């Protein structure tokens, strides 16, 4: 059972990704019980995304020293079976069907989210298509979860609400760029990503450009959508903190090399 839980890689995402659908739900005026149910739905959906990723990356992960040492993919080490992983994925999909309690439109967005995370790691494996990998990641972990959380609690889909999805979209893009920058040395000989094409330094530059652009978008959205001040401050802090935190090891290495030189 512990090995199957490792397949969800909860520690990799629990502090960040569930915040996005909850933020959408909060802006739509969700009650506590609604927030709890949306959290459960997206806990299962995000966990499913990482299980699917491990399932289709099993051969790559067998060659990945870091993942082998941390047991992030027990399927690659042979600790669990493919059939068991398939049952786990079906169980997680079953939990996401709780979205039907909220209505058809919200459920359709949750279904779209499931399709995106499956297409990203499985067929047609969008994670191996440079640039499209980043766009898909921005949609499946940013824009779509935010909009789903908003719609699940019957939020009115206005132009302002749609404009707000640009922020989580940018954050989802930044999340993948940060991950690819950190994993650059491991990925360069085994897989194709946007950052293996650009290089690590250009990847950091791209991350900085997107972070700055996200703050500009936040200020624009605040003016047009009249976000409350607490939401603007929280979003601004989050948009800057997440990429910096994700790449903290890389920045430490750069400072160390600079001081050595």
Beta strands, then each sheet from edge to edge (+ up, - down):
end
